[in-house]
């Protein structure tokens, strides 16, 4: 693909390796189970909670928070795909004011790397779920929720690997240019 910004040619990185493309897409899938669980709760399904334990989740504020959290997590995970697609190099033309502009490498790498570290630290302790007592949940619900949140352990490392791939490919372009 030959992209041009303004009227001057721009050098672009080589295509992302197949493993990085798979890893980027996998980030959206590891976030999905926990998001679907929260959406089930928004729709009124107790999703493993006892009748009494589910009461706090029936408020409008709780439902808004769970829905917002689910959508935001999926959108953040989706941004990882930008590390392996052209819109991670050039802002799509349909975006006002910045459309068609080249994305600076470090403006992508720094937030992505910080996000990967934060996600790794945040979700590295998911096994706490298995030992933490949940009086408000049924035993089956407790097991189910633990299993639905377990894939989040991969979110940070996957993002880190794809970010490193992006950095290496774009560093090579800078060296050539």
Residue pairs with C-beta under 8 A, 6 or more apart in sequence:
1 12
1 86
2 9
3 10
3 12
3 86
3 89
3 90
4 10
5 90
5 100
5 101
5 102
6 100
10 90
10 102
11 173
11 176
11 177
12 86
12 89
12 173
13 89
13 166
13 169
13 170
13 172
13 173
14 169
14 172
16 24
16 83
16 84
16 85
16 165
16 166
16 169
17 165
19 165
20 83
20 84
20 161
20 162
20 165
20 166
21 84
23 158
23 161
23 162
24 80
24 81
24 83
24 84
24 158
24 162
25 81
26 154
26 158
27 77
27 78
27 80
27 81
27 155
27 158
27 159
27 162
28 74
28 77
28 78
28 80
28 81
29 151
30 77
30 151
30 152
30 154
30 155
30 158
31 73
31 74
31 76
31 77
31 151
31 152
31 155
32 74
33 147
33 148
33 149
33 151
34 70
34 73
34 148
34 149
34 151
34 152
35 69
35 70
35 71
35 73
35 74
36 70
36 148
37 47
37 144
37 145
37 148
38 66
38 67
38 69
38 70
39 66
39 67
39 70
40 47
41 47
41 49
41 54
41 57
41 63
41 66
42 63
42 66
42 67
42 70
44 58
46 53
46 54
46 141
47 141
47 144
47 145
48 137
48 138
48 140
48 141
48 142
48 144
48 145
49 57
49 136
49 137
49 138
49 141
50 136
50 137
50 138
50 141
52 136
53 135
53 136
53 137
54 136
56 62
57 63
57 66
76 115
77 155
79 112
80 112
80 158
80 159
80 162
81 88
82 88
82 108
83 108
83 112
83 162
83 163
83 165
83 166
84 162
84 165
84 166
88 103
88 108
88 166
89 102
89 103
89 170
90 100
90 101
90 102
90 103
91 98
91 99
91 100
91 101
91 103
92 99
93 99
93 100
105 166
105 167
105 170
105 171
105 174
108 166
109 163
109 166
109 167
109 170
112 159
112 162
112 163
112 166
113 160
113 163
115 156
115 159
116 156
116 157
116 159
116 160
116 163
117 156
117 160
118 156
119 152
119 155
119 156
119 159
120 155
120 156
120 157
120 160
121 156
122 156
123 152
123 153
123 155
123 156
124 153
124 156
126 146
126 149
126 150
126 152
126 153
129 142
129 145
129 146
129 149
130 146
134 141
134 142
137 145
